[in-house]
Amino acid sequence: MEMKKRIHLELRNRTPSDMKELVLDNCRSHDGELQGLTDEFEELEFLSTINVGLTTVAHLPKLTKLKKLELSDNRISGGLEVLAAKCPNLTHLNLSGNKIKDLSTIEPLKELESLKSLDLFNCEVTNLNEYRENVFKLLPHLTYLDGYDHVDKEAPDSDAEVYAEGLEGDDEDDDEEEEEEGERGQKRKRDLDEEEEEEDD
């Protein structure tokens, strides 16, 4: 399916400015370029274009609210300097499975001051000596590279999961409180039974 048609389907009678998320995975780009995406998608916070045959992000519109950009499994080999101008508030960028071969290609990402997470799995650049150390030096504001921080601590999958874990902890506390209340109730019942038996005697 062509990208323009896919965007039209994803809108489902909404206007572009209503969209906060847009997933265009596995559709066809036009000559390796984004097509049909305009500045009207000004509220977009998440954009996914996995495996669409992209060779460039030069035609990305200005998306100042975009936080997460998925570009994995494309054929991008450079031109990343446009991201700082088009998506200045980007926090997560996935470039896994692209044609990125050297550190100079990702150097422009240092202009993305909010960028916390970068994925470069299955890119040739990951085969370079001291690849991780050099990327963290190049991009000092980066927290996670390929899912791990500079001391190899794994990144949480998502804020939602962390939130869910917190809820699970609350449930456990509630269960413990209920058990304690149940035990206290049983003890009171035993005490009353014993008192009644003494009165009968």
RAWO-V880310 format. One record per pair of residues at least 4 apart in sequence whose C-alpha atoms are under 8 Angstrom apart, sorted by the first residue. I is the first residue (numbers start at 1). J is the second residue. D is the distance in whole Angstrom. If there is no record, write none. Layout:
i:I j:J d:D
i:I j:J d:D
This chain:
i:1 j:5 d:7
i:1 j:6 d:7
i:1 j:27 d:5
i:1 j:28 d:6
i:2 j:6 d:6
i:2 j:27 d:6
i:2 j:28 d:5
i:2 j:29 d:7
i:2 j:30 d:8
i:3 j:7 d:6
i:3 j:24 d:7
i:3 j:27 d:6
i:3 j:28 d:5
i:3 j:29 d:6
i:3 j:30 d:8
i:3 j:34 d:8
i:3 j:35 d:6
i:3 j:36 d:7
i:4 j:8 d:6
i:4 j:35 d:6
i:4 j:36 d:5
i:4 j:37 d:8
i:5 j:9 d:6
i:6 j:10 d:6
i:6 j:24 d:7
i:6 j:27 d:7
i:7 j:11 d:6
i:7 j:22 d:8
i:7 j:24 d:7
i:7 j:36 d:7
i:7 j:37 d:8
i:8 j:12 d:7
i:10 j:22 d:7
i:10 j:23 d:8
i:11 j:15 d:7
i:11 j:16 d:7
i:11 j:19 d:8
i:14 j:18 d:6
i:14 j:19 d:8
i:15 j:19 d:7
i:16 j:40 d:6
i:16 j:41 d:5
i:16 j:42 d:8
i:17 j:40 d:6
i:17 j:41 d:5
i:17 j:42 d:6
i:17 j:43 d:6
i:17 j:44 d:8
i:18 j:41 d:8
i:18 j:43 d:7
i:19 j:41 d:7
i:19 j:43 d:6
i:19 j:44 d:6
i:20 j:43 d:6
i:20 j:44 d:4
i:20 j:45 d:5
i:20 j:46 d:6
i:21 j:44 d:6
i:21 j:45 d:6
i:21 j:46 d:5
i:21 j:47 d:6
i:22 j:44 d:7
i:22 j:46 d:6
i:22 j:47 d:5
i:22 j:48 d:6
i:23 j:47 d:6
i:23 j:48 d:5
i:23 j:49 d:7
i:24 j:47 d:8
i:24 j:48 d:6
i:24 j:49 d:5
i:24 j:50 d:7
i:24 j:52 d:8
i:25 j:48 d:6
i:25 j:49 d:5
i:25 j:50 d:5
i:25 j:51 d:6
i:25 j:52 d:6
i:26 j:49 d:7
i:26 j:50 d:6
i:26 j:51 d:5
i:26 j:52 d:5
i:27 j:51 d:8
i:27 j:52 d:5
i:28 j:52 d:5
i:28 j:53 d:7
i:29 j:33 d:6
i:29 j:34 d:6
i:29 j:35 d:6
i:29 j:52 d:6
i:29 j:53 d:6
i:29 j:54 d:6
i:30 j:34 d:7
i:30 j:35 d:6
i:31 j:54 d:8
i:32 j:52 d:8
i:32 j:53 d:5
i:32 j:54 d:4
i:32 j:55 d:5
i:32 j:56 d:6
i:33 j:54 d:6
i:33 j:55 d:7
i:33 j:56 d:6
i:33 j:57 d:7
i:33 j:58 d:8
i:33 j:59 d:7
i:34 j:54 d:7
i:34 j:57 d:7
i:34 j:59 d:6
i:34 j:60 d:7
i:35 j:59 d:8
i:37 j:41 d:7
i:37 j:60 d:7
i:37 j:61 d:7
i:38 j:60 d:8
i:38 j:61 d:5
i:38 j:62 d:8
i:39 j:61 d:5
i:39 j:62 d:6
i:39 j:63 d:7
i:41 j:63 d:7
i:42 j:62 d:8
i:42 j:63 d:6
i:42 j:64 d:7
i:42 j:65 d:7
i:43 j:63 d:7
i:43 j:65 d:6
i:43 j:66 d:8
i:44 j:63 d:7
i:44 j:65 d:6
i:44 j:66 d:6
i:45 j:65 d:5
i:45 j:66 d:4
i:45 j:67 d:5
i:45 j:68 d:6
i:46 j:66 d:6
i:46 j:67 d:6
i:46 j:68 d:5
i:46 j:69 d:6
i:47 j:66 d:8
i:47 j:68 d:6
i:47 j:69 d:5
i:47 j:70 d:6
i:48 j:69 d:6
i:48 j:70 d:4
i:48 j:71 d:7
i:49 j:70 d:6
i:49 j:71 d:5
i:49 j:72 d:7
i:50 j:70 d:6
i:50 j:71 d:5
i:50 j:72 d:5
i:50 j:73 d:6
i:50 j:74 d:7
i:51 j:71 d:8
i:51 j:72 d:7
i:51 j:73 d:5
i:51 j:74 d:5
i:52 j:73 d:8
i:52 j:74 d:6
i:53 j:73 d:8
i:53 j:74 d:5
i:53 j:75 d:6
i:54 j:74 d:5
i:54 j:75 d:6
i:54 j:76 d:6
i:55 j:74 d:7
i:55 j:75 d:5
i:55 j:76 d:4
i:55 j:77 d:7
i:56 j:75 d:8
i:56 j:76 d:6
i:56 j:77 d:8
i:56 j:78 d:7
i:56 j:79 d:7
i:57 j:76 d:8
i:57 j:79 d:7
i:57 j:80 d:7
i:57 j:82 d:7
i:57 j:83 d:8
i:58 j:79 d:7
i:58 j:82 d:6
i:60 j:86 d:7
i:61 j:86 d:6
i:62 j:85 d:7
i:62 j:86 d:4
i:62 j:87 d:6
i:63 j:86 d:6
i:63 j:87 d:5
i:64 j:86 d:7
i:64 j:87 d:5
i:64 j:88 d:6
i:64 j:89 d:6
i:65 j:87 d:7
i:65 j:89 d:6
i:65 j:90 d:8
i:66 j:87 d:6
i:66 j:89 d:6
i:66 j:90 d:6
i:67 j:87 d:8
i:67 j:89 d:6
i:67 j:90 d:4
i:67 j:91 d:5
i:67 j:92 d:6
i:68 j:90 d:6
i:68 j:91 d:6
i:68 j:92 d:5
i:68 j:93 d:6
i:69 j:90 d:7
i:69 j:92 d:6
i:69 j:93 d:5
i:69 j:94 d:6
i:70 j:93 d:6
i:70 j:94 d:5
i:70 j:95 d:7
i:71 j:93 d:8
i:71 j:94 d:6
i:71 j:95 d:5
i:71 j:96 d:7
i:72 j:94 d:6
i:72 j:95 d:5
i:72 j:96 d:5
i:72 j:97 d:6
i:72 j:98 d:7
i:73 j:95 d:8
i:73 j:96 d:6
i:73 j:97 d:4
i:73 j:98 d:6
i:74 j:97 d:7
i:74 j:98 d:5
i:74 j:99 d:8
i:75 j:97 d:8
i:75 j:98 d:5
i:75 j:99 d:6
i:76 j:98 d:5
i:76 j:99 d:6
i:76 j:100 d:7
i:77 j:98 d:7
i:77 j:99 d:5
i:77 j:100 d:5
i:77 j:101 d:7
i:77 j:105 d:8
i:78 j:100 d:7
i:78 j:105 d:6
i:78 j:106 d:8
i:79 j:105 d:8
i:80 j:105 d:7
i:80 j:106 d:7
i:80 j:108 d:6
i:80 j:109 d:7
i:81 j:85 d:8
i:81 j:108 d:5
i:81 j:109 d:7
i:82 j:86 d:6
i:83 j:87 d:5
i:83 j:88 d:7
i:83 j:109 d:8
i:83 j:112 d:8
i:84 j:88 d:5
i:84 j:108 d:8
i:84 j:109 d:7
i:84 j:111 d:6
i:84 j:112 d:5
i:88 j:112 d:6
i:88 j:113 d:8
i:88 j:114 d:8
i:89 j:112 d:7
i:89 j:113 d:8
i:89 j:114 d:6
i:89 j:115 d:7
i:90 j:112 d:7
i:90 j:114 d:6
i:90 j:115 d:6
i:91 j:114 d:5
i:91 j:115 d:4
i:91 j:116 d:5
i:91 j:117 d:6
i:92 j:115 d:6
i:92 j:116 d:6
i:92 j:117 d:5
i:92 j:118 d:6
i:93 j:115 d:8
i:93 j:117 d:6
i:93 j:118 d:5
i:93 j:119 d:6
i:94 j:118 d:6
i:94 j:119 d:5
i:94 j:120 d:7
i:95 j:118 d:7
i:95 j:119 d:6
i:95 j:120 d:5
i:95 j:121 d:8
i:96 j:119 d:6
i:96 j:120 d:4
i:96 j:121 d:4
i:96 j:122 d:6
i:96 j:123 d:6
i:97 j:120 d:7
i:97 j:121 d:6
i:97 j:122 d:5
i:97 j:123 d:5
i:98 j:120 d:8
i:98 j:122 d:7
i:98 j:123 d:6
i:99 j:123 d:6
i:99 j:124 d:7
i:100 j:105 d:7
i:100 j:123 d:6
i:100 j:124 d:6
i:100 j:125 d:6
i:101 j:105 d:7
i:101 j:123 d:7
i:101 j:124 d:5
i:101 j:125 d:4
i:102 j:106 d:8
i:102 j:124 d:8
i:102 j:125 d:5
i:102 j:128 d:8
i:103 j:107 d:6
i:103 j:125 d:7
i:103 j:135 d:7
i:104 j:108 d:8
i:107 j:138 d:7
i:107 j:139 d:8
i:108 j:112 d:8
i:109 j:139 d:7
i:110 j:138 d:7
i:110 j:139 d:5
i:110 j:140 d:8
i:110 j:141 d:8
i:113 j:141 d:7
i:114 j:141 d:7
i:115 j:141 d:7
i:115 j:142 d:6
i:116 j:141 d:7
i:116 j:142 d:5
i:116 j:143 d:5
i:116 j:144 d:6
i:117 j:142 d:6
i:117 j:143 d:6
i:117 j:144 d:5
i:117 j:145 d:6
i:117 j:146 d:8
i:117 j:147 d:8
i:118 j:142 d:8
i:118 j:144 d:6
i:118 j:145 d:5
i:118 j:146 d:6
i:118 j:147 d:8
i:119 j:145 d:6
i:119 j:146 d:4
i:119 j:147 d:7
i:120 j:125 d:8
i:120 j:126 d:7
i:120 j:145 d:8
i:120 j:146 d:6
i:121 j:126 d:7
i:121 j:146 d:6
i:122 j:126 d:7
i:124 j:128 d:8
i:125 j:131 d:7
i:126 j:131 d:6
i:126 j:132 d:8
i:127 j:131 d:7
i:130 j:134 d:6
i:131 j:135 d:6
i:132 j:136 d:6
i:132 j:145 d:7
i:132 j:150 d:8
i:133 j:137 d:6
i:133 j:150 d:8
i:134 j:138 d:6
i:135 j:139 d:6
i:136 j:140 d:5
i:136 j:142 d:7
i:136 j:145 d:8
i:136 j:150 d:7
i:143 j:149 d:6
i:143 j:150 d:7
i:144 j:148 d:5
i:144 j:149 d:4
i:144 j:150 d:7
i:144 j:155 d:7
i:145 j:149 d:6
i:145 j:150 d:8
i:147 j:154 d:6
i:147 j:155 d:5
i:148 j:152 d:5
i:148 j:153 d:5
i:148 j:154 d:4
i:148 j:155 d:6
i:149 j:153 d:5
i:149 j:154 d:7
i:149 j:155 d:7
i:156 j:161 d:8
i:156 j:162 d:7
i:157 j:161 d:7
i:158 j:162 d:7
i:159 j:163 d:6
i:160 j:164 d:6
i:161 j:165 d:6
i:162 j:166 d:6
i:163 j:167 d:6
i:164 j:168 d:6
i:165 j:169 d:6
i:166 j:170 d:6
i:167 j:171 d:6
i:168 j:172 d:6
i:169 j:173 d:6
i:170 j:174 d:6
i:171 j:175 d:6
i:172 j:176 d:6
i:173 j:177 d:6
i:174 j:178 d:6
i:175 j:179 d:6
i:176 j:180 d:6
i:177 j:181 d:6
i:178 j:182 d:6
i:179 j:183 d:6
i:180 j:184 d:6
i:181 j:185 d:6
i:182 j:186 d:6
i:183 j:187 d:6
i:184 j:188 d:6
i:185 j:189 d:6
i:186 j:190 d:6
i:187 j:191 d:6
i:188 j:192 d:6
i:189 j:193 d:6
i:190 j:194 d:6
i:191 j:195 d:6
i:192 j:196 d:6
i:193 j:197 d:6
i:194 j:198 d:6
i:195 j:199 d:6
i:196 j:200 d:6
i:197 j:201 d:6
